Amino acid sequence: MNDTTSTTTRAQSSSSATAKTNDDDKQQLLLEPNCIFCKILSDQIPGTKVYEDDVCLILMDIHPIRPGHVLIIPTRHYDNIMDMPPTVAQHMMTLAHQMTAALTTRTSTSSTTEQFTCHGTNLLWNNGRAAWQTVMHAHLHVIPRQKGDGLGFLWGIIRHFLSLLGILPPANRQELDRLAALFRQALLTQQSKKST
C-alpha cells in the first residue's frame, strides 16, 4: 500500500480525520525538509513563539541583535520576498506594525513587575545571500531599540553573527520565554485596541 492509499484509507475513517489529514498533507507540501524555520513550524525543533496565524509566525530570535529581537516568518516556505504573493508580504508588514506598536508601549504583565521598554524598532529584511540572508526562508526582523543604545546595537550585530557561527552561545531559552510572554500579552492588547 503506497502513502497516498494509506492516507486516503485513514482519512475515510471520519470526517474530522479527513480534515486533519488533508491539512497535514497540505502543510507538508508547503515546507522544506532542511529549512530550520520549517522545522520550527512543524514542531520538529523548538522555537519560542509569540504569535501564530494561518499566514505568519512571530518567534523570538535565538541569536538576537538586541533583547526582544523577533522574527516574522510566513507559515509557507518562500525563499525570499520575490517568491511570495504580495498579500503574504503585506501581512508580514502588518504584523511588524502591530509588533512595533506593542513593543513601543511600555509592556508589563499584570501579575508581575516584569517590564520591557522599547523606544523604537529597526525592521530588517535581508533578501538573498548578497544581502546577508543566512536562512533561506523569508523572514522579517523586528529589532527593539532603546535611546542611546548605539554601541550596544553595534556589539549586538557582532554578537549575532558570532552566535550564528557557533562561537558564542544562543540566547537563554528562559529569557526568550519570559520576553515572549510579555510580547504576547502586549500584542493581544494592541490587536484588541485596533478591533474596538
C-alpha positions as CSV (number, residue, x, y, z in Angstrom):
1,M,0.0,0.0,0.0
2,N,1.5,3.3,-1.0
3,D,1.4,6.5,1.1
4,T,-1.5,8.0,-0.9
5,T,-3.6,4.9,-0.4
6,S,-2.7,4.7,3.3
7,T,-3.6,8.4,3.8
8,T,-6.8,8.0,1.9
9,T,-7.8,4.9,3.9
10,R,-7.1,6.7,7.3
11,A,-8.9,9.8,6.1
12,Q,-12.1,7.9,5.3
13,S,-12.5,6.8,8.9
14,S,-14.1,10.0,10.0
15,S,-14.8,13.5,8.7
16,S,-12.7,15.1,11.3
17,A,-9.8,12.8,10.4
18,T,-10.3,13.8,6.8
19,A,-9.9,17.5,7.5
20,K,-6.9,16.9,9.8
21,T,-5.2,14.6,7.3
22,N,-5.8,16.9,4.4
23,D,-4.5,19.9,6.4
24,D,-1.4,17.9,7.4
25,D,-0.7,16.8,3.8
26,K,-1.1,20.4,2.6
27,Q,1.2,21.7,5.3
28,Q,3.9,19.2,4.5
29,L,3.8,20.2,0.8
30,L,4.4,23.8,1.9
31,L,7.5,23.1,4.0
32,E,11.1,22.4,3.0
33,P,12.6,19.4,5.0
34,N,16.0,21.0,5.6
35,C,14.8,24.5,6.5
36,I,15.2,25.4,10.2
37,F,12.2,27.7,10.1
38,C,10.1,24.9,8.5
39,K,11.2,22.6,11.3
40,I,10.1,25.1,13.9
41,L,6.8,25.5,12.1
42,S,6.2,21.7,12.1
43,D,7.4,21.4,15.7
44,Q,10.4,19.2,14.8
45,I,12.6,21.6,16.8
46,P,11.7,24.1,19.5
47,G,11.1,27.7,18.9
48,T,9.8,30.4,21.2
49,K,6.6,31.5,19.6
50,V,5.0,34.9,20.3
51,Y,2.1,34.7,17.8
52,E,0.8,32.5,15.0
53,D,-2.0,32.7,12.5
54,D,-2.6,30.9,9.2
55,V,-0.2,33.1,7.3
56,C,2.7,34.0,9.7
57,L,4.5,33.1,12.8
58,I,6.3,35.6,15.1
59,L,9.1,34.0,17.1
60,M,12.0,35.1,19.3
61,D,15.3,35.2,17.5
62,I,17.7,32.8,19.2
63,H,20.6,34.9,18.1
64,P,19.2,38.4,19.0
65,I,20.9,41.6,18.0
66,R,19.1,43.3,20.9
67,P,17.0,41.8,23.7
68,G,13.5,41.3,22.4
69,H,14.6,40.7,18.7
70,V,11.8,38.8,16.9
71,L,11.3,37.3,13.5
72,I,8.2,37.3,11.4
73,I,8.1,34.3,9.1
74,P,5.5,33.0,6.7
75,T,4.0,29.6,7.6
76,R,4.6,28.5,4.0
77,H,8.1,28.2,2.7
78,Y,9.3,31.0,0.4
79,D,13.0,31.6,-0.1
80,N,12.6,35.4,-0.2
81,I,10.1,38.2,-0.8
82,M,10.1,37.7,-4.6
83,D,8.8,34.2,-4.2
84,M,5.8,35.1,-2.1
85,P,2.4,36.6,-3.1
86,P,2.2,40.3,-2.2
87,T,-0.6,39.5,0.3
88,V,1.8,37.5,2.4
89,A,4.4,40.3,2.4
90,Q,1.6,42.8,3.3
91,H,0.5,40.6,6.2
92,M,4.1,40.4,7.4
93,M,4.4,44.2,7.4
94,T,1.0,44.5,9.2
95,L,2.3,42.2,11.9
96,A,5.6,44.2,12.0
97,H,3.5,47.3,12.5
98,Q,1.4,45.7,15.3
99,M,4.5,44.3,16.9
100,T,6.3,47.6,16.8
101,A,3.2,49.3,18.4
102,A,3.1,46.6,21.1
103,L,6.9,46.9,21.8
104,T,7.0,50.6,22.0
105,T,4.1,50.7,24.5
106,R,5.6,50.0,27.9
107,T,4.8,46.3,28.3
108,S,4.3,44.5,31.6
109,T,2.3,41.7,32.9
110,S,-0.4,42.4,35.5
111,S,0.8,39.6,37.8
112,T,4.5,40.7,37.9
113,T,6.6,43.8,37.7
114,E,8.5,42.5,34.7
115,Q,8.7,45.1,32.1
116,F,10.3,45.8,28.7
117,T,11.0,49.2,27.4
118,C,11.4,50.0,23.7
119,H,11.7,53.4,22.2
120,G,11.8,52.3,18.5
121,T,12.5,49.4,16.2
122,N,14.6,48.5,13.2
123,L,12.8,46.5,10.6
124,L,15.3,44.4,8.6
125,W,14.5,42.2,5.7
126,N,17.6,40.5,4.2
127,N,16.5,39.3,0.8
128,G,19.0,36.9,-0.8
129,R,22.5,35.8,0.1
130,A,24.1,39.0,-1.3
131,A,22.0,40.9,1.3
132,W,23.3,38.5,4.1
133,Q,20.2,36.3,4.3
134,T,21.5,33.3,6.3
135,V,18.3,31.3,6.4
136,M,16.7,30.8,3.0
137,H,13.1,31.1,4.3
138,A,11.8,34.7,4.0
139,H,11.8,36.4,7.3
140,L,11.5,40.0,8.7
141,H,13.5,41.1,11.7
142,V,11.9,43.4,14.2
143,I,14.7,44.7,16.5
144,P,13.8,46.7,19.6
145,R,15.9,49.8,20.2
146,Q,16.4,51.9,23.3
147,K,17.5,55.5,23.4
148,G,21.3,55.7,23.4
149,D,21.9,52.0,22.6
150,G,24.2,52.8,19.6
151,L,27.3,50.9,20.7
152,G,25.2,48.2,22.2
153,F,23.4,47.8,18.9
154,L,26.7,47.5,17.0
155,W,28.0,45.0,19.5
156,G,24.7,43.1,19.1
157,I,25.3,42.8,15.4
158,I,28.7,41.3,16.0
159,R,27.4,39.0,18.8
160,H,24.5,37.9,16.4
161,F,27.0,36.7,13.8
162,L,29.3,35.1,16.3
163,S,26.4,33.2,17.7
164,L,25.3,32.1,14.2
165,L,28.8,30.8,13.7
166,G,28.7,28.9,17.0
167,I,31.4,31.0,18.6
168,L,29.0,32.4,21.2
169,P,26.1,30.5,22.7
170,P,22.5,31.3,21.6
171,A,20.2,33.3,23.8
172,N,18.9,31.8,27.1
173,R,15.7,29.9,26.5
174,Q,14.1,31.0,29.8
175,E,14.8,34.7,28.9
176,L,13.2,34.2,25.5
177,D,10.2,32.6,27.1
178,R,9.8,35.4,29.6
179,L,10.0,38.1,26.8
180,A,7.7,36.1,24.6
181,A,5.0,36.1,27.3
182,L,5.3,39.8,27.7
183,F,5.2,40.4,24.0
184,R,2.3,38.0,23.5
185,Q,0.2,40.0,26.1
186,A,1.3,43.3,24.6
187,L,0.4,42.2,21.1
188,L,-3.0,40.9,22.1
189,T,-3.7,44.2,23.9
190,Q,-2.6,46.1,20.8
191,Q,-4.8,43.9,18.5
192,S,-7.8,44.3,20.8
193,K,-7.4,48.1,20.7
194,K,-7.4,48.0,16.9
195,S,-10.6,46.0,16.8
196,T,-12.6,48.3,19.1
